Amino acid sequence: MKTNQKIPATVITGFLGAGKTSLIRNLIENSGGKRLALIINEFGDLGVDGDVLKGCGNENCSEEDIVELANGCICCTVADDFLPTIQMLLDREERPDHIIIETSGLALPKPLIRAFGWPEVRTQVTVDGVVTVIDGPAFRDGLFASNPDDVQAQREADENLDHDSPLEELFEDQLNCADLIVLNKSDLLNEADTQKTTADIRAQIRPSVKLVKTSHGKLNADVLLGIGAAAEDDLDIRKSHHDGADDHEHDDFDSFVIDLPNPKSPEELVAKLEVAIETHDILRVKGFIAVDGKDMRLVVQGVGNRIQHYYDRDWTADEDQISRLVIIGEHGLDEQAITSTIRG
């Protein structure tokens, strides 16, 4: 039954491979009985994150409650994709208690938040909070900027010049829009790294923004939900490099899908991926792999030179047991060379 109470929505953003999907999967499993609806946006043709979440099998978030928006940045397709999806959820006889939106790692959060001010949405949904997930070791290693020390020196020498790389601009926009920062993979940081990373992040965010540390995306639902930010009402304080622009371009990034022969072992594939990542500066690798002789599906997730893999479930009878990966990087990726390296 429909009511006049606004449905809270949480936007989860963050750079490629930061751990957004792990955070959401943990949230589904510990939602305290809340009926969740998920909108999953991915950069690329292969919907990996949504398929991983559908494998949770949680009654509070069934497959019908997970909507995938693939091959298009949600912040650039608000009118065409996002608003109709929100309307579809609102038109259901049994509305969700909370809407979770996972943006692609390349999305700007602010244009999406602005869409919640549209008249047909504003009266029915509110942005409970914007959660930005950060890969702690990646931030420590300076992966969000090219030669960060040189860039900073040049900026200090001439403040009229803008030397930010596309990645750093994107990261800063995600920080600036946040109500909550999740420093993920903190188990991979020692105490000194944790203190410095935390201090560096706090220096870049608004004083009111909370920062929490976690590993493997494990946080209580009451930390993520119920922030009560109504973010659509204070967009002016959420500064963006793209303020005043109608949208932004993704010409700085390339994405393509590789179909692979099924490997004999995960280690065989990882070895080839490590070479390709090192040689071609690949930002992100993710996909599903059918390992010879295994009845279970292998999930592969890689950011930078860190590659994780695990078997998540059995292949179903109606699935083709094929191996397929999404490759994401800055513009200019050599698709032919990368494909040749990984296929071996």
Buried (B, 14 or more C-beta within 10 A) or exposed (E): EEEEEBBBBBBBBBBBBBBBBBBBBBBBBBBEEBBBBBBBBBBBEBBBBBBBBBBBEBEBBBEEBBBBBBBBBBBBBBEEBBBEBBEEBBEEEEBBBBBBBBBBBBBBBBBBBBBBEBEEBBEBBBBBBBBBBBBBBBBBEEBBBBEEEEBEEBBEEEEEEEBBBBBBBBBBBBBBBBBBBBBBBBEBBEEEBBEEBBEEBEEEBBEEBBBBBBBBBBBEBEBBBEBEBBBBEEBEEBBBBBEEEEEBEBEBBBBBBBEBEBBEEBEEBBEBBEBBBEEBEBBBBBBBBBBEEBEEBBBBBBBBEBBEBEBEEEBEEEEEBEBBBBBBBBEEBBBEEBBEBBEE
